Amino acid sequence: MTPARGDHEARRTEVSEAVWRVLSTRGFEALTLRAVAAEMGATTGLLTHYFPSKKALVAHALELLDRRSLERPRRLVPADGGPPPAPGLARLRAALLDILPLDGAGRAGNRIWVGSWDVALADPELAEAHAARYARSRRVLAECVADAQRLGELPVGPAADGLAAGAQSFVLGLVVQALFAPAEFPAERQVELLDAYLAGLAPA
């Protein structure tokens, strides 16, 4: 018998939570149908109703990671309903700080993101979806850059999308440094390095 829609959605939520627990404790390399089934105390046969292949499971895991990243508390869109950062450089800084592993949640999320790169690169469709996620992030950054240029906070010569790509590349590189050498790159130093980077972009 086909489960009722409410039951189906409830079970899919249960599966998603099990996927997340595997990701957060063991990473993408351990993400298999068998591992998720064991986490749920279910059979792999049950999971195939939702994910007929490992690729489908990984695609769902990437979507789940993306959604979790967007839902966690962010400086760019304060969860407490407070005012967002002012347009321009302040908003750009907030968006970049949201990417960095500055606390426990940020470190955990970034470890999973970095672990996902190899998995995504191994499959063209997954790689394309990942590239789209990073492109979406660059568009947000480019909007912030364009506002900062209009306000005279950043030089107007370089294209906004070029500056956004450079800023994204800087913070992703800093993410990797902080994950591999957390003692050398604590939160305070990450913020200092970001502020120095942004100061270097300011008009002479």
C-alpha positions as protocol buffer text, in pm:
chain_id: "A"
residue {
  index: 1
  type: MET
  ca { x: 0 y: 0 z: 0 }
}
residue {
  index: 2
  type: THR
  ca { x: 129 y: 345 z: -90 }
}
residue {
  index: 3
  type: PRO
  ca { x: 180 y: 547 z: 229 }
}
residue {
  index: 4
  type: ALA
  ca { x: -35 y: 853 z: 285 }
}
residue {
  index: 5
  type: ARG
  ca { x: 126 y: 1182 z: 190 }
}
residue {
  index: 6
  type: GLY
  ca { x: 167 y: 1285 z: 553 }
}
residue {
  index: 7
  type: ASP
  ca { x: 333 y: 954 z: 635 }
}
residue {
  index: 8
  type: HIS
  ca { x: 556 y: 983 z: 329 }
}
residue {
  index: 9
  type: GLU
  ca { x: 669 y: 1335 z: 422 }
}
residue {
  index: 10
  type: ALA
  ca { x: 728 y: 1233 z: 783 }
}
residue {
  index: 11
  type: ARG
  ca { x: 941 y: 939 z: 675 }
}
residue {
  index: 12
  type: ARG
  ca { x: 1133 y: 1153 z: 427 }
}
residue {
  index: 13
  type: THR
  ca { x: 1208 y: 1397 z: 710 }
}
residue {
  index: 14
  type: GLU
  ca { x: 1327 y: 1104 z: 921 }
}
residue {
  index: 15
  type: VAL
  ca { x: 1553 y: 991 z: 637 }
}
residue {
  index: 16
  type: SER
  ca { x: 1691 y: 1345 z: 595 }
}
residue {
  index: 17
  type: GLU
  ca { x: 1774 y: 1364 z: 965 }
}
residue {
  index: 18
  type: ALA
  ca { x: 1957 y: 1031 z: 943 }
}
residue {
  index: 19
  type: VAL
  ca { x: 2148 y: 1154 z: 638 }
}
residue {
  index: 20
  type: TRP
  ca { x: 2250 y: 1465 z: 830 }
}
residue {
  index: 21
  type: ARG
  ca { x: 2368 y: 1264 z: 1131 }
}
residue {
  index: 22
  type: VAL
  ca { x: 2589 y: 1050 z: 908 }
}
residue {
  index: 23
  type: LEU
  ca { x: 2728 y: 1359 z: 736 }
}
residue {
  index: 24
  type: SER
  ca { x: 2798 y: 1550 z: 1055 }
}
residue {
  index: 25
  type: THR
  ca { x: 2966 y: 1261 z: 1236 }
}
residue {
  index: 26
  type: ARG
  ca { x: 3140 y: 1068 z: 956 }
}
residue {
  index: 27
  type: GLY
  ca { x: 3144 y: 1289 z: 648 }
}
residue {
  index: 28
  type: PHE
  ca { x: 3058 y: 1229 z: 284 }
}
residue {
  index: 29
  type: GLU
  ca { x: 3298 y: 937 z: 247 }
}
residue {
  index: 30
  type: ALA
  ca { x: 3080 y: 735 z: 487 }
}
residue {
  index: 31
  type: LEU
  ca { x: 2748 y: 832 z: 327 }
}
residue {
  index: 32
  type: THR
  ca { x: 2596 y: 512 z: 191 }
}
residue {
  index: 33
  type: LEU
  ca { x: 2246 y: 366 z: 181 }
}
residue {
  index: 34
  type: ARG
  ca { x: 2359 y: 106 z: 432 }
}
residue {
  index: 35
  type: ALA
  ca { x: 2496 y: 368 z: 673 }
}
residue {
  index: 36
  type: VAL
  ca { x: 2179 y: 578 z: 659 }
}
residue {
  index: 37
  type: ALA
  ca { x: 1960 y: 271 z: 703 }
}
residue {
  index: 38
  type: ALA
  ca { x: 2164 y: 165 z: 1006 }
}
residue {
  index: 39
  type: GLU
  ca { x: 2132 y: 515 z: 1150 }
}
residue {
  index: 40
  type: MET
  ca { x: 1754 y: 484 z: 1118 }
}
residue {
  index: 41
  type: GLY
  ca { x: 1736 y: 124 z: 1235 }
}
residue {
  index: 42
  type: ALA
  ca { x: 1575 y: 42 z: 900 }
}
residue {
  index: 43
  type: THR
  ca { x: 1654 y: -167 z: 595 }
}
residue {
  index: 44
  type: THR
  ca { x: 1824 y: -48 z: 278 }
}
residue {
  index: 45
  type: GLY
  ca { x: 1512 y: -163 z: 97 }
}
residue {
  index: 46
  type: LEU
  ca { x: 1311 y: 107 z: 271 }
}
residue {
  index: 47
  type: LEU
  ca { x: 1561 y: 373 z: 164 }
}
residue {
  index: 48
  type: THR
  ca { x: 1541 y: 274 z: -201 }
}
residue {
  index: 49
  type: HIS
  ca { x: 1182 y: 401 z: -202 }
}
residue {
  index: 50
  type: TYR
  ca { x: 1332 y: 748 z: -154 }
}
residue {
  index: 51
  type: PHE
  ca { x: 1679 y: 715 z: -307 }
}
residue {
  index: 52
  type: PRO
  ca { x: 1714 y: 444 z: -573 }
}
residue {
  index: 53
  type: SER
  ca { x: 2091 y: 491 z: -596 }
}
residue {
  index: 54
  type: LYS
  ca { x: 2395 y: 624 z: -411 }
}
residue {
  index: 55
  type: LYS
  ca { x: 2399 y: 920 z: -651 }
}
residue {
  index: 56
  type: ALA
  ca { x: 2041 y: 1013 z: -560 }
}
residue {
  index: 57
  type: LEU
  ca { x: 2134 y: 993 z: -192 }
}
residue {
  index: 58
  type: VAL
  ca { x: 2439 y: 1216 z: -241 }
}
residue {
  index: 59
  type: ALA
  ca { x: 2235 y: 1468 z: -443 }
}
residue {
  index: 60
  type: HIS
  ca { x: 1984 y: 1485 z: -158 }
}
residue {
  index: 61
  type: ALA
  ca { x: 2265 y: 1523 z: 94 }
}
residue {
  index: 62
  type: LEU
  ca { x: 2405 y: 1820 z: -99 }
}
residue {
  index: 63
  type: GLU
  ca { x: 2062 y: 1983 z: -115 }
}
residue {
  index: 64
  type: LEU
  ca { x: 2018 y: 1919 z: 257 }
}
residue {
  index: 65
  type: LEU
  ca { x: 2357 y: 2071 z: 333 }
}
residue {
  index: 66
  type: ASP
  ca { x: 2270 y: 2375 z: 124 }
}
residue {
  index: 67
  type: ARG
  ca { x: 1938 y: 2418 z: 304 }
}
residue {
  index: 68
  type: ARG
  ca { x: 2095 y: 2374 z: 649 }
}
residue {
  index: 69
  type: SER
  ca { x: 2358 y: 2633 z: 562 }
}
residue {
  index: 70
  type: LEU
  ca { x: 2092 y: 2883 z: 459 }
}
residue {
  index: 71
  type: GLU
  ca { x: 1879 y: 2816 z: 767 }
}
residue {
  index: 72
  type: ARG
  ca { x: 2150 y: 2856 z: 1031 }
}
residue {
  index: 73
  type: PRO
  ca { x: 2179 y: 3195 z: 1205 }
}
residue {
  index: 74
  type: ARG
  ca { x: 2343 y: 3446 z: 973 }
}
residue {
  index: 75
  type: ARG
  ca { x: 2477 y: 3798 z: 1001 }
}
residue {
  index: 76
  type: LEU
  ca { x: 2343 y: 3885 z: 657 }
}
residue {
  index: 77
  type: VAL
  ca { x: 1983 y: 3805 z: 755 }
}
residue {
  index: 78
  type: PRO
  ca { x: 1955 y: 3820 z: 1137 }
}
residue {
  index: 79
  type: ALA
  ca { x: 1734 y: 3540 z: 1270 }
}
residue {
  index: 80
  type: ASP
  ca { x: 1618 y: 3753 z: 1564 }
}
residue {
  index: 81
  type: GLY
  ca { x: 1440 y: 3994 z: 1334 }
}
residue {
  index: 82
  type: GLY
  ca { x: 1695 y: 4268 z: 1395 }
}
residue {
  index: 83
  type: PRO
  ca { x: 1800 y: 4508 z: 1122 }
}
residue {
  index: 84
  type: PRO
  ca { x: 2026 y: 4365 z: 850 }
}
residue {
  index: 85
  type: PRO
  ca { x: 2367 y: 4521 z: 787 }
}
residue {
  index: 86
  type: ALA
  ca { x: 2364 y: 4849 z: 599 }
}
residue {
  index: 87
  type: PRO
  ca { x: 2400 y: 4820 z: 221 }
}
residue {
  index: 88
  type: GLY
  ca { x: 2750 y: 4832 z: 84 }
}
residue {
  index: 89
  type: LEU
  ca { x: 3071 y: 4724 z: 250 }
}
residue {
  index: 90
  type: ALA
  ca { x: 2905 y: 4632 z: 581 }
}
residue {
  index: 91
  type: ARG
  ca { x: 2671 y: 4396 z: 401 }
}
residue {
  index: 92
  type: LEU
  ca { x: 2954 y: 4247 z: 198 }
}
residue {
  index: 93
  type: ARG
  ca { x: 3156 y: 4190 z: 515 }
}
residue {
  index: 94
  type: ALA
  ca { x: 2858 y: 4020 z: 683 }
}
residue {
  index: 95
  type: ALA
  ca { x: 2805 y: 3790 z: 383 }
}
residue {
  index: 96
  type: LEU
  ca { x: 3171 y: 3688 z: 387 }
}
residue {
  index: 97
  type: LEU
  ca { x: 3174 y: 3635 z: 764 }
}
residue {
  index: 98
  type: ASP
  ca { x: 2877 y: 3401 z: 721 }
}
residue {
  index: 99
  type: ILE
  ca { x: 3096 y: 3172 z: 509 }
}
residue {
  index: 100
  type: LEU
  ca { x: 3386 y: 3144 z: 755 }
}
residue {
  index: 101
  type: PRO
  ca { x: 3415 y: 2872 z: 1024 }
}
residue {
  index: 102
  type: LEU
  ca { x: 3402 y: 3114 z: 1315 }
}
residue {
  index: 103
  type: ASP
  ca { x: 3214 y: 2891 z: 1562 }
}
residue {
  index: 104
  type: GLY
  ca { x: 3122 y: 2528 z: 1617 }
}
residue {
  index: 105
  type: ALA
  ca { x: 2833 y: 2529 z: 1372 }
}
residue {
  index: 106
  type: GLY
  ca { x: 3043 y: 2707 z: 1111 }
}
residue {
  index: 107
  type: ARG
  ca { x: 3329 y: 2461 z: 1151 }
}
residue {
  index: 108
  type: ALA
  ca { x: 3098 y: 2158 z: 1130 }
}
residue {
  index: 109
  type: GLY
  ca { x: 2919 y: 2289 z: 823 }
}
residue {
  index: 110
  type: ASN
  ca { x: 3239 y: 2381 z: 645 }
}
residue {
  index: 111
  type: ARG
  ca { x: 3396 y: 2043 z: 717 }
}
residue {
  index: 112
  type: ILE
  ca { x: 3100 y: 1881 z: 543 }
}
residue {
  index: 113
  type: TRP
  ca { x: 3116 y: 2129 z: 254 }
}
residue {
  index: 114
  type: VAL
  ca { x: 3487 y: 2066 z: 196 }
}
residue {
  index: 115
  type: GLY
  ca { x: 3427 y: 1692 z: 222 }
}
residue {
  index: 116
  type: SER
  ca { x: 3159 y: 1721 z: -44 }
}
residue {
  index: 117
  type: TRP
  ca { x: 3394 y: 1870 z: -305 }
}
residue {
  index: 118
  type: ASP
  ca { x: 3557 y: 1542 z: -402 }
}
residue {
  index: 119
  type: VAL
  ca { x: 3220 y: 1366 z: -423 }
}
residue {
  index: 120
  type: ALA
  ca { x: 3071 y: 1640 z: -638 }
}
residue {
  index: 121
  type: LEU
  ca { x: 3374 y: 1663 z: -869 }
}
residue {
  index: 122
  type: ALA
  ca { x: 3347 y: 1293 z: -944 }
}
residue {
  index: 123
  type: ASP
  ca { x: 3007 y: 1335 z: -1112 }
}
residue {
  index: 124
  type: PRO
  ca { x: 2929 y: 1598 z: -1378 }
}
residue {
  index: 125
  type: GLU
  ca { x: 2569 y: 1651 z: -1266 }
}
residue {
  index: 126
  type: LEU
  ca { x: 2662 y: 1692 z: -902 }
}
residue {
  index: 127
  type: ALA
  ca { x: 2950 y: 1919 z: -1001 }
}
residue {
  index: 128
  type: GLU
  ca { x: 2714 y: 2135 z: -1204 }
}
residue {
  index: 129
  type: ALA
  ca { x: 2474 y: 2164 z: -911 }
}
residue {
  index: 130
  type: HIS
  ca { x: 2762 y: 2257 z: -680 }
}
residue {
  index: 131
  type: ALA
  ca { x: 2886 y: 2517 z: -927 }
}
residue {
  index: 132
  type: ALA
  ca { x: 2536 y: 2667 z: -936 }
}
residue {
  index: 133
  type: ARG
  ca { x: 2538 y: 2700 z: -557 }
}
residue {
  index: 134
  type: TYR
  ca { x: 2867 y: 2887 z: -561 }
}
residue {
  index: 135
  type: ALA
  ca { x: 2743 y: 3103 z: -848 }
}
residue {
  index: 136
  type: ARG
  ca { x: 2436 y: 3193 z: -642 }
}
residue {
  index: 137
  type: SER
  ca { x: 2663 y: 3299 z: -358 }
}
residue {
  index: 138
  type: ARG
  ca { x: 2871 y: 3513 z: -596 }
}
residue {
  index: 139
  type: ARG
  ca { x: 2557 y: 3689 z: -718 }
}
residue {
  index: 140
  type: VAL
  ca { x: 2474 y: 3788 z: -360 }
}
residue {
  index: 141
  type: LEU
  ca { x: 2829 y: 3911 z: -309 }
}
residue {
  index: 142
  type: ALA
  ca { x: 2821 y: 4100 z: -641 }
}
residue {
  index: 143
  type: GLU
  ca { x: 2507 y: 4286 z: -530 }
}
residue {
  index: 144
  type: CYS
  ca { x: 2686 y: 4388 z: -211 }
}
residue {
  index: 145
  type: VAL
  ca { x: 2992 y: 4498 z: -409 }
}
residue {
  index: 146
  type: ALA
  ca { x: 2781 y: 4703 z: -650 }
}
residue {
  index: 147
  type: ASP
  ca { x: 2616 y: 4882 z: -357 }
}
residue {
  index: 148
  type: ALA
  ca { x: 2958 y: 4951 z: -204 }
}
residue {
  index: 149
  type: GLN
  ca { x: 3078 y: 5091 z: -537 }
}
residue {
  index: 150
  type: ARG
  ca { x: 2779 y: 5324 z: -561 }
}
residue {
  index: 151
  type: LEU
  ca { x: 2849 y: 5442 z: -207 }
}
residue {
  index: 152
  type: GLY
  ca { x: 3214 y: 5509 z: -287 }
}
residue {
  index: 153
  type: GLU
  ca { x: 3334 y: 5239 z: -47 }
}
residue {
  index: 154
  type: LEU
  ca { x: 3492 y: 5031 z: -323 }
}
residue {
  index: 155
  type: PRO
  ca { x: 3657 y: 5142 z: -649 }
}
residue {
  index: 156
  type: VAL
  ca { x: 3421 y: 5165 z: -946 }
}
residue {
  index: 157
  type: GLY
  ca { x: 3676 y: 5051 z: -1206 }
}
residue {
  index: 158
  type: PRO
  ca { x: 3669 y: 4674 z: -1146 }
}
residue {
  index: 159
  type: ALA
  ca { x: 3350 y: 4489 z: -1239 }
}
residue {
  index: 160
  type: ALA
  ca { x: 3134 y: 4395 z: -941 }
}
residue {
  index: 161
  type: ASP
  ca { x: 3121 y: 4029 z: -1040 }
}
residue {
  index: 162
  type: GLY
  ca { x: 3501 y: 4017 z: -1064 }
}
residue {
  index: 163
  type: LEU
  ca { x: 3546 y: 4163 z: -715 }
}
residue {
  index: 164
  type: ALA
  ca { x: 3281 y: 3922 z: -586 }
}
residue {
  index: 165
  type: ALA
  ca { x: 3465 y: 3625 z: -738 }
}
residue {
  index: 166
  type: GLY
  ca { x: 3788 y: 3742 z: -577 }
}
residue {
  index: 167
  type: ALA
  ca { x: 3622 y: 3784 z: -238 }
}
residue {
  index: 168
  type: GLN
  ca { x: 3462 y: 3442 z: -257 }
}
residue {
  index: 169
  type: SER
  ca { x: 3794 y: 3285 z: -355 }
}
residue {
  index: 170
  type: PHE
  ca { x: 3965 y: 3458 z: -61 }
}
residue {
  index: 171
  type: VAL
  ca { x: 3720 y: 3333 z: 201 }
}
residue {
  index: 172
  type: LEU
  ca { x: 3707 y: 2979 z: 61 }
}
residue {
  index: 173
  type: GLY
  ca { x: 4084 y: 2967 z: 81 }
}
residue {
  index: 174
  type: LEU
  ca { x: 4066 y: 3095 z: 436 }
}
residue {
  index: 175
  type: VAL
  ca { x: 3807 y: 2827 z: 517 }
}
residue {
  index: 176
  type: VAL
  ca { x: 4051 y: 2556 z: 413 }
}
residue {
  index: 177
  type: GLN
  ca { x: 4335 y: 2714 z: 614 }
}
residue {
  index: 178
  type: ALA
  ca { x: 4117 y: 2741 z: 924 }
}
residue {
  index: 179
  type: LEU
  ca { x: 3995 y: 2382 z: 899 }
}
residue {
  index: 180
  type: PHE
  ca { x: 4343 y: 2236 z: 860 }
}
residue {
  index: 181
  type: ALA
  ca { x: 4515 y: 2464 z: 1110 }
}
residue {
  index: 182
  type: PRO
  ca { x: 4252 y: 2584 z: 1359 }
}
residue {
  index: 183
  type: ALA
  ca { x: 4511 y: 2685 z: 1618 }
}
residue {
  index: 184
  type: GLU
  ca { x: 4678 y: 2916 z: 1364 }
}
residue {
  index: 185
  type: PHE
  ca { x: 4352 y: 3053 z: 1232 }
}
residue {
  index: 186
  type: PRO
  ca { x: 4113 y: 3106 z: 1525 }
}
residue {
  index: 187
  type: ALA
  ca { x: 3801 y: 3314 z: 1469 }
}
residue {
  index: 188
  type: GLU
  ca { x: 3973 y: 3637 z: 1570 }
}
residue {
  index: 189
  type: ARG
  ca { x: 4249 y: 3594 z: 1314 }
}
residue {
  index: 190
  type: GLN
  ca { x: 4003 y: 3499 z: 1042 }
}
residue {
  index: 191
  type: VAL
  ca { x: 3814 y: 3823 z: 1104 }
}
residue {
  index: 192
  type: GLU
  ca { x: 4138 y: 4023 z: 1106 }
}
residue {
  index: 193
  type: LEU
  ca { x: 4247 y: 3871 z: 775 }
}
residue {
  index: 194
  type: LEU
  ca { x: 3910 y: 3937 z: 617 }
}
residue {
  index: 195
  type: ASP
  ca { x: 3909 y: 4298 z: 735 }
}
residue {
  index: 196
  type: ALA
  ca { x: 4261 y: 4346 z: 599 }
}
residue {
  index: 197
  type: TYR
  ca { x: 4153 y: 4199 z: 265 }
}
residue {
  index: 198
  type: LEU
  ca { x: 3853 y: 4433 z: 243 }
}
residue {
  index: 199
  type: ALA
  ca { x: 4066 y: 4732 z: 346 }
}
residue {
  index: 200
  type: GLY
  ca { x: 4299 y: 4649 z: 59 }
}
residue {
  index: 201
  type: LEU
  ca { x: 4007 y: 4681 z: -185 }
}
residue {
  index: 202
  type: ALA
  ca { x: 3914 y: 5032 z: -71 }
}
residue {
  index: 203
  type: PRO
  ca { x: 3980 y: 5327 z: -303 }
}
residue {
  index: 204
  type: ALA
  ca { x: 4320 y: 5486 z: -263 }
}
